[in-house]
Amino acid sequence: MLTAQVESLTERLEEMKPLFPLHWEELALNKDKVPLDPQYGLYLDRDARGEVLFVTVRDKGELVGYFVGFVAPGLHYQTCLTCHMDILYLRQDKRGAMGGVLLLNAVKAEAKRRGVQRMFVGTKAHKDIGRLFERLGFSHVETTYSAWLGD
């Protein structure tokens, strides 16, 4: 049975690390040029300042998914506490069992509990989960483009 819970990123980071290569392999762009190399120190610093919203999905205690978002007043709207999704992942073998709905409902509840007024989430064009976001009350507001400029 899948469960979703708010946890501490700092306390769970080592447990998350085995999922990162699966997440990267499925969703990352330019994998031949950009290796997976998170700035863990920055995540831990933000978590220590209370700026991280971290929710996990577990199956009988085993970590199978996560949401990491950053909570802060908007850069353009300092009176609006905002959560910006950083990463969202649910292991492939756990999809289709309402895990994404469970995870995002828990994220929204925690964001609301923390006083977040506006939340931004995103999806990769090549693995689009926009229908899930729309089902949960999010509106399509922006499309982002990418270009590789390195050598």
Summary of the structure (lengths in Angstrom):
residues: 151
radius of gyration: 15.5
end to end distance: 46.7
largest distance: 46.7
contacts: 369
relative contact order: 0.17
helix: 36%
strand: 25%
